[in-house]
Amino acid sequence: MHGLYRQKKQLNQYNLRNLKNQKKVYLHFCDLLDFSKTKKILKKIKPKIIFHLASNADVLGSFSKPYEIVSNNINLTLNLLETLRVNNYKGRFIMCSTSEVYGNVKKKHQPINELNKINPINPYAVSKTFQDQLALNYQRVYNLDIIVTRMFTYLNARRKNLFASAFARQIIKIEMKKQKYLYHGNLSSKRTILDIRDAMEAYWLTALKGKKGRVYNISGKKSITVKNFLKTLIKRSKVNIKTKENKNLIRPTDINLQISNSNLFKRETYWKEQYDLNESINYLLEETRKILL
């Protein structure tokens, strides 16, 4: 397995630190914004499968620094796809998109399937829509083996800007007496939650069993409001947690309801969830403690 990192200091961060000594994991320094280096490294590695997860995924931050986030996400994806075309790539490319591309979908049109209209409502989602559609364009025009996945909300302790991991980190910091209050933004949004372990298995099954040119929604079965999710997390805390709304955490526009239909993906890959919501929340807290303690 090969992975790319863009900054030297990233090797010492928790997300990559535990991979440095893995015998079958190879990390390469490469900025995907540099076309010549991207072309060179992929020619050297010759990967059979590529999972394109590289993006600046700061949804809230995309409102205050849209140029930085949008240009980064668009240009690195264009460079990567052009590299595949120029190198006459024969492997499989998984474009890891997001449910953010659907934006606010009316209740009568939910659960959301792959035929729902794309309607991004924040700059980050616009950049992911570009990635999503550009990948499909390269598949159709150049006959590359490309699949697009649109992942819905999943619990990932290593993504600190997701609402779930942000809550978990604050709870652990309060337990450590490094923080007094847990700060939150909008709590009324309702999302479908998936365990990170199920999400990663889904990506792998996409590579093994997915059909060329397909778009797949990937999501959990359990839907919950952000407010109730936070309450569930707090119940598992070792100390009393006091919360406060922070207006700086509220997005100018937000997705109020997002319930997914991932039947197409399940039918074609035989994927199914292994972990329920309680197991996922416990795992989120366990992993967050490992990061912060």
Secondary structure, DSSP 4 states (H G I P E B T S, - for coil): -EEEES-GGGGGSHHHHTTTT-TT-EEEE--TT-HHHHHHHHHHH--SEEEE------TTHHHHSHHHHHHHHHHHHHHHHHHHHHTT--SEEEEEEEGGGG-S--GGG-SB-TTSPP---SHHHHHHHHHHHHHHHHHHHH--EEEEEEE--EE-TT-TTSHHHHHHHHHHHHHTTS-SEEEE-----EEEEEEHHHHHHHHHHHHHHPPTT-EEEE--SEEEEHHHHHHHHHHT-SS--EEEE-GGGS-SS---EE-B--HHHHHHH-------HHHHHHHHHHHHHHHH-
